[in-house]
């Protein structure tokens, strides 16, 4: 590693690096990839777990990786992680999530993506008993508030989250910088479609049918067409990409889809992309409540659950 001695030494907590950790992992991955391209002055230390250590290979000589094989959301994170970071003598640390160790006193910035779990706490995704869940939720709130209070700057991906932090946690507006997320320029050769690029959204209103036909037509490059054919996605579709935790509110998505079908007909498909290594049409048994609604509302083949590693086909 080639260090510029007059530059800053910046650490990045990348233990969730990579698409295996969903949106957070993708955010960290793309952040590092593009920092390597645009910052040739500062020095970076990227902290990774053993599981993803080999997945990241620095492309910029000012970047190096350090093993921090500590699970997130546990006691080890609170007591051991800061010792590893301290050993690297960073001047500034970036925590891309709220899980900042208590007692970490080196200047740091933190990314707060949203406050959903603060507004809508739920035990439905937890296997813990009531008191264990209550205690963990209590500790989580302390960690979140500590991260927000002690950070020198907060990054949010949206103006909505910024305003939520201001109203909910009384964070000064000038402490928050909104840095919106962007699509990856290219995913395995597939250029992401811009569904409404040709529509004057402020001047015209598209019906559900027109929107569906337009969005379906935009995505018809050769590789995308092959993927759609393989998974029998044959109609205009709405794509959901995300985990199936209760706070993601998939029940409301199904309820909204039912209303959509009643209004615009059944010539559409709802496609749910899930990160595993095989594919099938799901009969929706992720949660008992969702399974009940799936059967009662008789979605049938109008709902396709595609189980696939996202990286395979973009």
C-alpha positions as CSV (number, residue, x, y, z in Angstrom):
1,X,0.0,0.0,0.0
2,X,1.3,3.4,-0.9
3,X,0.5,6.0,1.7
4,X,0.4,9.8,1.2
5,X,1.6,11.0,4.6
6,X,-0.2,14.3,4.4
7,X,-3.5,12.7,3.5
8,X,-6.2,11.5,5.8
9,X,-6.5,7.9,6.9
10,X,-10.1,6.9,6.6
11,X,-11.6,3.7,7.8
12,X,-14.8,2.0,6.4
13,X,-16.7,-0.6,8.3
14,X,-17.3,-3.0,5.4
15,X,-18.2,-6.2,7.4
16,X,-21.5,-6.2,5.5
17,X,-19.7,-5.8,2.1
18,X,-21.3,-7.4,-0.9
19,X,-24.8,-8.3,-2.2
20,X,-25.0,-11.2,0.2
21,X,-26.1,-8.7,2.8
22,X,-28.8,-7.2,0.7
23,X,-29.2,-3.4,0.2
24,X,-26.6,-2.5,2.9
25,X,-24.1,-4.8,1.4
26,X,-24.7,-3.4,-2.1
27,X,-24.4,0.2,-0.7
28,X,-21.0,-0.5,0.9
29,X,-19.7,-2.4,-2.1
30,X,-20.6,0.4,-4.5
31,X,-19.4,3.1,-2.1
32,X,-15.9,1.5,-2.0
33,X,-15.7,0.7,-5.7
34,X,-16.4,4.4,-6.6
35,X,-14.3,5.9,-3.9
36,X,-11.4,3.9,-5.4
37,X,-12.0,5.6,-8.7
38,X,-12.4,9.2,-7.5
39,X,-10.1,9.6,-4.5
40,X,-6.4,9.3,-5.3
41,X,-5.3,11.5,-2.3
42,X,-6.6,9.9,0.9
43,X,-5.7,6.5,2.4
44,X,-8.4,4.0,3.2
45,X,-8.6,1.0,5.5
46,X,-11.5,-1.4,4.7
47,X,-12.5,-3.6,7.6
48,X,-14.0,-7.0,6.4
49,X,-15.2,-10.2,7.9
50,X,-13.6,-13.5,6.9
51,X,-16.7,-14.4,4.9
52,X,-16.3,-11.5,2.5
53,X,-12.6,-10.8,2.9
54,X,-11.6,-12.4,-0.4
55,X,-14.6,-10.8,-2.2
56,X,-12.9,-7.4,-2.1
57,X,-9.6,-6.9,-3.9
58,X,-8.4,-3.3,-3.7
59,X,-7.9,-1.7,-7.1
60,X,-6.4,1.6,-5.8
61,X,-3.0,1.4,-4.1
62,X,-4.2,3.8,-1.4
63,X,-6.7,1.2,-0.2
64,X,-6.0,-1.8,2.0
65,X,-8.2,-4.3,3.7
66,X,-8.0,-5.5,7.3
67,X,-9.7,-8.5,8.9
68,X,-12.3,-7.7,11.5
69,X,-14.1,-11.0,11.9
70,X,-16.8,-9.8,14.2
71,X,-20.5,-10.3,13.8
72,X,-22.8,-7.3,13.7
73,X,-25.4,-6.5,16.3
74,X,-23.5,-8.4,19.1
75,X,-21.4,-7.7,22.1
76,X,-18.2,-8.4,20.2
77,X,-19.0,-5.5,17.9
78,X,-19.3,-3.2,20.9
79,X,-16.1,-4.3,22.7
80,X,-13.7,-5.8,20.1
81,X,-14.3,-3.9,16.9
82,X,-13.0,-0.5,18.2
83,X,-9.8,-2.2,19.3
84,X,-9.1,-3.4,15.8
85,X,-9.9,0.0,14.3
86,X,-7.7,1.8,16.9
87,X,-4.8,-0.4,15.9
88,X,-5.0,1.0,12.4
89,X,-4.9,4.6,13.7
90,X,-7.5,6.0,11.3
91,X,-8.3,9.8,11.4
92,X,-11.9,9.4,10.3
93,X,-14.2,6.4,10.3
94,X,-17.3,5.8,8.2
95,X,-19.9,3.4,9.7
96,X,-22.4,2.7,6.8
97,X,-25.0,1.6,9.3
98,X,-26.2,2.7,12.8
99,X,-24.2,-0.1,14.7
100,X,-21.4,2.1,15.9
101,X,-19.6,0.8,19.0
102,X,-20.2,2.6,22.3
103,X,-17.1,4.4,23.5
104,X,-15.7,4.9,20.0
105,X,-14.2,8.4,20.3
106,X,-12.3,8.9,17.0
107,X,-14.3,11.3,14.6
108,X,-16.7,9.3,12.5
109,X,-19.6,9.7,10.1
110,X,-22.6,7.4,10.0
111,X,-25.1,6.5,7.3
112,X,-28.7,6.2,8.6
113,X,-30.8,4.7,5.8
114,X,-34.2,4.9,7.6
115,X,-35.9,4.7,10.9
116,X,-38.5,2.1,10.0
117,X,-37.8,-0.2,13.0
118,X,-38.0,2.8,15.4
119,X,-41.4,3.7,14.1
120,X,-42.7,0.2,13.5
121,X,-41.0,-2.2,15.9
122,X,-42.2,-5.8,15.6
123,X,-41.4,-9.2,17.2
124,X,-42.8,-11.2,14.3
125,X,-39.3,-11.7,12.8
126,X,-37.7,-12.6,16.1
127,X,-37.4,-16.0,17.7
128,X,-36.6,-14.4,21.1
129,X,-38.9,-14.3,24.0
130,X,-40.6,-11.1,25.1
131,X,-38.1,-9.9,27.6
132,X,-35.1,-10.8,25.5
133,X,-36.6,-9.0,22.5
134,X,-37.5,-6.0,24.7
135,X,-33.9,-5.8,26.0
136,X,-32.3,-6.1,22.6
137,X,-34.7,-3.4,21.2
138,X,-33.8,-1.2,24.2
139,X,-30.1,-1.6,23.5
140,X,-30.6,-1.0,19.8
141,X,-32.3,2.4,20.5
142,X,-29.3,3.3,22.7
143,X,-26.8,2.4,20.0
144,X,-28.8,4.3,17.4
145,X,-29.0,7.4,19.4
146,X,-25.3,7.2,20.4
147,X,-24.4,7.0,16.7
148,X,-26.5,9.9,15.8
149,X,-25.3,12.1,18.7
150,X,-21.6,11.4,18.5
151,X,-21.1,11.4,14.7
152,X,-19.6,14.6,13.2
153,X,-21.8,14.1,10.1
154,X,-24.8,11.9,9.1
155,X,-25.4,10.7,5.6
156,X,-29.0,9.8,4.5
157,X,-30.1,8.4,1.2
158,X,-33.2,10.6,1.0
159,X,-34.6,13.9,2.1
160,X,-37.4,11.9,3.8
161,X,-34.9,10.2,6.2
162,X,-33.2,13.5,6.8
163,X,-36.5,15.1,7.9
164,X,-37.4,12.0,9.9
165,X,-34.1,12.3,11.8
166,X,-34.8,16.0,12.5
167,X,-38.3,15.4,13.7
168,X,-37.8,12.1,15.6
169,X,-34.3,12.4,17.1
170,X,-33.9,16.3,17.1
171,X,-30.8,16.1,14.8
172,X,-29.7,19.6,13.6
173,X,-30.4,19.9,9.9
174,X,-26.8,21.1,9.1
175,X,-25.4,17.9,10.5
176,X,-27.1,15.8,7.8
177,X,-26.1,15.4,4.2
178,X,-28.5,13.8,1.7
179,X,-26.6,11.6,-0.7
180,X,-29.1,9.8,-2.9
181,X,-28.6,6.3,-4.1
182,X,-28.0,5.6,-7.8
183,X,-28.4,2.5,-10.0
184,X,-25.4,0.5,-10.8
185,X,-24.3,1.7,-14.3
186,X,-24.1,-1.9,-15.6
187,X,-25.2,-5.2,-14.1
188,X,-23.6,-8.1,-15.9
189,X,-24.1,-6.4,-19.3
190,X,-27.7,-5.4,-18.7
191,X,-28.3,-1.7,-18.9
192,X,-31.0,-0.8,-16.3
193,X,-34.1,0.6,-18.0
194,X,-35.5,4.0,-17.2
195,X,-39.1,3.3,-17.3
196,X,-40.5,6.8,-17.4
197,X,-37.6,8.5,-19.3
198,X,-39.9,9.3,-22.2
199,X,-42.9,10.4,-20.2
200,X,-43.5,13.9,-19.1
201,X,-44.4,12.9,-15.6
202,X,-45.5,16.4,-14.7
203,X,-47.7,16.8,-17.8
204,X,-49.2,13.4,-18.6
205,X,-50.8,10.6,-16.6
206,X,-50.4,7.1,-17.8
207,X,-53.0,4.4,-17.1
208,X,-51.9,1.2,-15.5
209,X,-52.1,-0.5,-18.9
210,X,-50.0,2.1,-20.7
211,X,-47.4,2.1,-17.9
212,X,-47.2,-1.6,-17.9
213,X,-46.8,-1.9,-21.7
214,X,-44.1,0.8,-21.7
215,X,-42.1,-0.6,-18.8
216,X,-42.3,-4.1,-20.3
217,X,-41.2,-2.9,-23.7
218,X,-38.2,-0.9,-22.4
219,X,-36.5,-4.0,-20.9
220,X,-36.4,-6.1,-24.1
221,X,-32.6,-6.3,-24.8
222,X,-31.5,-9.8,-25.7
223,X,-30.1,-10.9,-22.3
224,X,-33.1,-9.5,-20.4
225,X,-35.5,-11.3,-22.8
226,X,-33.7,-14.6,-22.1
227,X,-34.1,-14.1,-18.4
228,X,-37.8,-13.3,-18.6
229,X,-38.4,-16.3,-20.8
230,X,-36.6,-18.7,-18.5
231,X,-38.7,-17.6,-15.6
232,X,-42.0,-17.4,-17.5
233,X,-42.4,-13.7,-16.9
234,X,-44.6,-13.1,-19.9
235,X,-46.6,-10.0,-19.1
236,X,-46.0,-6.4,-17.9
237,X,-44.7,-6.8,-14.4
238,X,-43.9,-5.0,-11.1
239,X,-40.6,-6.1,-9.6
240,X,-40.0,-6.3,-5.8
241,X,-36.4,-6.8,-4.7
242,X,-35.8,-7.2,-1.0
243,X,-35.9,-9.5,2.0
244,X,-39.2,-10.8,3.4
245,X,-39.0,-9.5,6.9
246,X,-42.3,-8.3,8.5
247,X,-41.2,-4.6,8.6
248,X,-40.8,-4.7,4.8
249,X,-44.7,-4.8,4.7
250,X,-45.2,-7.4,2.0
251,X,-48.7,-7.9,3.3
252,X,-49.6,-4.4,2.2
253,X,-47.9,-5.0,-1.1
254,X,-50.2,-8.0,-1.7
255,X,-53.2,-6.0,-0.7
256,X,-52.2,-3.2,-3.1
257,X,-51.7,-5.7,-5.8
258,X,-55.1,-7.1,-5.3
259,X,-56.6,-3.6,-5.7
260,X,-54.5,-3.1,-8.8
261,X,-55.8,-6.3,-10.4
262,X,-59.4,-5.3,-9.6
263,X,-58.9,-2.0,-11.3
264,X,-56.7,-2.8,-14.3
265,X,-57.4,-6.5,-14.8
266,X,-55.2,-9.6,-14.6
267,X,-52.8,-9.0,-17.5
268,X,-49.9,-8.2,-15.2
269,X,-47.5,-10.1,-12.9
270,X,-46.0,-9.2,-9.6
271,X,-42.4,-10.6,-9.5
272,X,-40.6,-11.0,-6.2
273,X,-36.8,-11.5,-6.6
274,X,-35.2,-13.4,-3.7
275,X,-31.6,-14.2,-3.2
276,X,-31.0,-17.9,-3.4
277,X,-29.4,-20.2,-5.9
278,X,-32.5,-21.7,-7.5
279,X,-35.6,-20.5,-9.1
280,X,-39.3,-21.5,-8.9
281,X,-42.8,-20.1,-8.8
282,X,-43.5,-19.6,-5.2
283,X,-46.8,-20.5,-3.5
284,X,-46.1,-17.8,-1.0
285,X,-45.4,-19.4,2.4
286,X,-42.9,-16.9,3.7
287,X,-45.2,-16.0,6.6
288,X,-48.5,-17.5,7.7
289,X,-50.4,-14.3,7.3
290,X,-49.0,-13.7,3.7
291,X,-49.7,-17.3,2.8
292,X,-53.3,-16.9,4.0
293,X,-53.9,-13.8,1.9
294,X,-52.2,-15.4,-1.1
295,X,-54.6,-18.4,-1.0
296,X,-57.7,-16.3,-0.1
297,X,-57.1,-13.8,-2.9
298,X,-56.3,-16.5,-5.5
299,X,-53.4,-14.7,-7.1
300,X,-52.3,-17.9,-8.9
301,X,-49.8,-17.4,-11.7
302,X,-50.3,-13.6,-11.5
303,X,-47.8,-13.7,-8.7
304,X,-44.4,-15.0,-9.4
305,X,-41.7,-15.4,-6.8
306,X,-38.3,-15.7,-8.5
307,X,-35.7,-17.2,-6.2
308,X,-32.3,-16.2,-7.6
309,X,-29.0,-14.8,-6.7
310,X,-29.3,-11.2,-8.1
311,X,-25.8,-11.2,-9.5
312,X,-26.6,-14.1,-11.8
313,X,-28.7,-12.1,-14.2
314,X,-28.4,-8.5,-12.9
